[in-house]
Amino acid sequence: MSLPFSRRAALSVAVGTLAASALAACGGATHAATKAAAASSAPPAAHAHADAPAPEATPTAQPAVATSAVTIDNFSFMPPAIRVKAGSTVNWTNTDEEPHSVVSSEEPMRSPTLAGTANKFSHTFAKPGTYHYNCGIHPFMHGTVEVTA
C-alpha cells in the first residue's frame, strides 16, 4: 500500500506536533499572554512561575581531591578534580558500559579507547601545573589534574 505522502513529510509533521505539544505543556500560551499584557497599559496577568524560588547556583569548580585514581562512570570523571605531587602517576579506569578516552592538549596525553577489558590508562605528570582533560569521544566530560611541587 502506498502512502499519499513521503516518510520525510510524515516525520516533519510528527516533529512539529511534538514541538507544539511541548510548548503548550510548558505554558507557551501563558507566556505569550503575559508578554502581550506587559506591552499594554493593563496590569500583567499573574505569571505561573512568579512565586517559584530561584534555583541555587551550582559551583563551577569542585576542590581538588588528593588521589591518583580516577574512575570513569555514568559519563563523568570521578573525582572531577584531583591533586597529585609532581612525578606521580594518575590511573583512569572506565567502569562505564560506554567507551571513553582521556585527552589533554596541555599535557601531551591521549589514551586509547577505554572499553571492555582494555579499560585502564595511566599517565605520569612530571611538572607542576594545572592540566585540564576531557573524553575524546564525549567532549562534555571534563576533569582536572593539579600537580604540585
Secondary structure as GFF3:
##gff-version 3
##sequence-region A 1 149
A	DSSP	alpha_helix	7	25	.	.	.	ID=ss1
A	DSSP	alpha_helix	28	39	.	.	.	ID=ss2
A	DSSP	beta_strand	65	66	.	.	.	ID=ss3
A	DSSP	beta_strand	69	73	.	.	.	ID=ss4
A	DSSP	beta_strand	76	78	.	.	.	ID=ss5
A	DSSP	beta_strand	81	85	.	.	.	ID=ss6
A	DSSP	beta_strand	88	94	.	.	.	ID=ss7
A	DSSP	beta_strand	103	104	.	.	.	ID=ss8
A	DSSP	beta_strand	109	110	.	.	.	ID=ss9
A	DSSP	beta_strand	120	125	.	.	.	ID=ss10
A	DSSP	beta_strand	129	134	.	.	.	ID=ss11
A	DSSP	beta_strand	142	148	.	.	.	ID=ss12
###
